[in-house]
Amino acid sequence: MNNSSLKIENLCYAYTSYAVDPWSLNSIDLTLSSGELIGLLGPSGCGKTTLLRLIAGFEKPSSGRILIGENVVATSSFLLPPERRDVGMVFQDYALFPHLNTWMNAIFGLRKGQDKSRAEWLLELLGLADLRFRYPHELSGGQRQRLALARALAPGTSIVVLDEPFSNLDVDVRLKLRSELRTVLKTCSASAILVTHDPDEVLAICDRVAVMCNGELHQCSTPSDLVHKPATSFVARFVLQRNVLPVEIFGDLIHTPLGILQNPSSNTTDHANELMLDDQCLVIKKDPGGQALVQGCEFQGNHWLIRVVFGALKFRIYNPLSNPLRPGDRCLINFSNDRYGILFPGAIHCPLNRSLN
């Protein structure tokens, strides 16, 4: 088997030892095209790693099926062993063999008599050729992660799944490796699924991003569509860190705790109850009589990110360096007229035009 496309159809998985809400994965449909890099994003415990284990062949589905190319590799009654799937896995903790040097780790997954030239090429590509006789404890974190990737790709693997591979690395190494990952995968003609809980990571390097929560897939789309057209309020909150306002719709008006807005389309927003706003949709101004309280100020280099409490609501608001605020300041919050929010349910764009009524 050597095909770099993957198809997951109506996949469900349950940990049978749990009597209440047993589904770890529920009705997952996902396609990985040849040469594609998909980011799998979600909070801890949402089922990301479980999905990877099913793809790799370490678990059997409760229902649904997994195909690699045209071949069915997993159903509730059939499980093709991991070693016959041509799926490589890169673990968060590298999972290198401490008693083997770099070269022996790199070729560990090769079959007896298999050509080792690909492993040689990968070590050269990943900058490890001169370190072939070093043991894992003699390598840096970035070098160990490169070695784990080389080992996963050395057998001629067509699909690689990576379980939070950069989480243990410092910022500089993480940024360098994630930019290298796309190049290495493209050079190897491999497809990959990258699991992470860091939205910036997947938005930066992935062709598409799949967002999960509580075992369900909320959206799978390009980074651009994810940012501009989030399918659910969870996607907007988790991926984009957007502010959430409760709303009530009354005909042509949208009532919010911060004021009344014009309803962009009264025929389609009757059931909307939340308005999502990014950090530049709100304007903050210091005012001793204001009802909002500055809770924290985060310096971002060219602006401040202000954390504000307004009653039971909490906001993150972009603030220019020229408008200094301090924790404990009282302030007023208004909508920025040149921006738009997104109403849910429905994912309807809503210009932030204040009503004159």
N, C-alpha and C positions, 0 to 999 in steps of 0.2 A: 504494500500500500504506500503510495506517495502522491498525495493530492493536498493542495494547500487551501481547499475550501472546506467550510464546516457549516453544518445546518443543525439547529436544535429545534425540535417540533413539540410543542405542548408539553414541555418537560415538567414533571413534578417529582419532588423528593421529600420524604418524611423520615424523621428520626422516630422510630416506632416506640422508643422508650418514653416519649412524651405523650401524655393522655390528652392534654389541653393544647389546642392550636398546634398540631404536630407538623404543619407544612413548613419546611425550610425553604423550599422552592415551589412556586405555584404557577403553572401554565406559562412557562418561559418559552418564547419564540425568538430565535436570534440566528442571523446568518453572518458568517465571516467569509468574505470573498477572497479569492486568491490575491496575495500581496497586500492585504489590508491590515491595518493596525487599529483595533478597537479598544477603547478604554472602558473598563467596567468599574463604575463608580457608585459608591453608596456608603452609608454609615456602618460602623462595626456591628456585626451580627445580622446583616441584611441578607446573607446567603452568597456573597461573592466567592469566597473560598470553596464553599460547597459546590458551586457551579464548576469551578476549575477542576475539582477532584472528579466530578462526573465526566468532564471532557477528557481528562487524562486517563480515566479508567479505574480509578481507585474506589469508586462507588457505583452502585447499580440504580438506575432510575426506578421510582415507584410507578410511574407511567410516562408516556411519551417516548421519544426516541432521539438518538444522536447519529448523524451521518457525517462521515469524512469522505469527501468526493461523492461518489455514488454508493458507497458502502455503508450499510447500517452497522454501527459499532456498539450500540447499547440500546436495549429496551428493558422492560420489566422482567423479561424472561431470558435475555441474552446479554452477555458482557464479553466483548473482545478484550483480552488481556492488555495492559498498558504497553508491554514491550512489542506488541504487534500493531500499534496505532500510528507510529511515526509522530508522536506528540512529545515535544520536549517540555520540561517544567523547570522554571527558575524560582527558587524558594526565597522567602524573605531573609532567612538566616544562612543562605548560600548552600547549605547541606553538602559542603565539600568533604572529602575524606582526609582527615588530618595526617594519616600515615602514608599518603601518596603525594608525590610532588606535582607540580603544575602540569607537566606533560601526561603523567599517568591519570590524573583527574580528567584531563581533556579527552582522553581516548577511552575512558571507562565504559561508555555506552556502546562502543563499536563491537560488532560481531567478530568472532574469530576469523582472521584472514581478511577482514574488510580493509580497504584502502585508507591509509592514514593521512593522505595528502590534504584532505579537507580540514582536518584538525590542525595540521601545520599552517595552512593558510589562515585559519581563524585566529590562531595565536599571533600571527603576524599582523592581521587586520586589527586586532584588539590591543596591540602593543604589549604582548606578553611573551614574545619569542625569546627575548633575552632572559626571561625569568623561568624558563622551563624546568630548571632543577630546584627551584625554591619550593618549600612546603607552605601550605595555607597560612600558618602562623607567621611566616616571613613576608607575607603580602599585605598591602594596605587594604582597607575596606573596598575601595573602588576597584583594585586589582582582583580581589576575590569575587566581586560581582561580575566583572568581565569574564573571569574564568568559569563561573557558573553558567554564563550565557554561551561561552564557547563549548562547554560540555553538552549543553542542551542542543546545540546546532550541529555538532561534529558528526553524528551518525547520518546526516543528510535529512534531518528533520524538516518537515514542511510546515508544521504548525508548532508555535511555542506559546505556552501560557506562563505568565509572570505574576507571581503573587507578591505584591507590594515590594518590588525588588530594590527600591531606592530609599526605603524608610529608615534604614540604619546608617545612612551616609550623611556627611555634613553638607551644607548648602552648596558650596562650590562644586564638589564632586557630583552631587545629585544633578545639578543643572548640566554639567558636562556629559554625564552618562546618558541622561534622558535625550539629549540632542544626538548623541552617537547611536542610540538604539534604532531610530528610524533608518539611518544609513546602513547599519549592519544588517537589519532585516531585509531591506531592499536589495542589498548586495547579494544576500543569500537566497533571494526569491522566496522568502518565508512569510507566512501570515502569523499574526500574534494577537493575543488578548492580554491586556495589561490591567491588572487589578490594583486599585488604589482608593484611598479616601480623600485624596488631594485634588480638588477640581482644577486648580491651575495646571497640574501635571498633564491631565488628559486633554484639556482644552488646547494646550500648547503643541502637542506632538501627535495626537491621534486623528485618524481619518473620520471616525465616528465615535460617539460616546454613548454607552448604555448605562442608564441610571436605575439603580435598584433600591427598593425599600421593603422591608418585611417580606422578603421572598418573592416580590413581584417586580416585573420590569415596567417602569413608568414611561420611559422614552428611550429610543435609540435613534440618534440623528447626528448630523454634522455639528461640530462645535458652534458654527455660526447660527444654525437653526436652534440649537439648545439655548443659546444666549438670547436670541431675538424672538423665539417662538416656543417657550417652555410649555410642555403639554399639561403639566399639573402644577398645583401650588407647591408640592413637595420639591419638584425639580427647581422651581424658582427660589425656594428657601435654601435648599441644601447646596445646589451647584453655584448659584449666583449670589448667595448670601443677601437676598433682597429683604427689605422691610415689608412687614405685613400690616395692613390696616383693615379692620372689619368695616363693612359697608352695608348700607340698606338702599335699595332702589325704589324711588317713588316717581314713576313716569319719566320725565326729562331730567330728573335730578338724582345725584348720587350723594347720599349723606355719609360723611366720615367724621371721626373725632377731630379732624383738623380743619373741617369746613365742608362746604357743599360744592360739588363739581357738576358740570354739565354732563348729561348722559350721552355718550357718542351714538348709541343705537338702542333706543328703548325697546325695540322688538326682540333683541337678542340677549339683553343683559338682565332680564327680570329676576333670574335665579342666582345672579352673582352675589357672593357674600364676602369676598376678600379682594383687596387691591394690593398688588405687589409693586414695590417701588425700589429702584436702585439707589445707591447712596448719593446720587446727584439730583434726585427728584425732589429733595427737600432742601429748604434754605433755613439756616439757623441764625438768630440774632440775639445778642445779649440784651436782657431786659429784666430789671429787678422784679417786675410784676408778672413775669412769664410763668406759665404752669409747668414748663419742661425744665428738668434738672440735668445738668451735665454730669455724667457719671465717670467718664474717662476720656482722655485725649491721646490718640496714637499718631505719632509723627511718621509720615509716609514719604518723606523726602521733598516732594513739591507741594504737599498739602497736609492738612490734618484730617484724621478720621475721628469724628466725635461720637462717642457713645452717650445716648440721651435716654432718660426715663421720662415718659409722659403718662402719668396715671399708671395703668397696668401694662402699658405698651413700652417696648424698647426699640430704639432706632439706631442705625449707624448712618452718619451723615457726613458727606464730603464738605470740607471747610477750607477756604484758601488761607495761606499763611498770613495774609494781611488782616485776618479777622480772628485774633487770638482769643481763645476761651480757656477756662480752667475748670477742673472738677469742682463742683459745688455752685457754679454759676447758674442763675436762673435765666431762661431764655424763651423766645417765641419761635415757633416752627411754622413755616408756610410752604405751600407747593411752589415748585419752580415752573413757571408758565411755559417754558420752551421744551419741556420734557413730557414723557408719557409713562403711564403705568400699565399694568396688565391685570384685567379682571378675571377672577376664577369663581366658579367653573366656567369654562369656555375659552380661556386664553385670549380674551378680547382686548385689543389695544385701546387705551383710554387716555386721550390728551388731558393734561392737568389744567383745564380751563375752569377757573372759579366761576360759579354762578353769581349773577348780579342780584338774584332774588333774595 
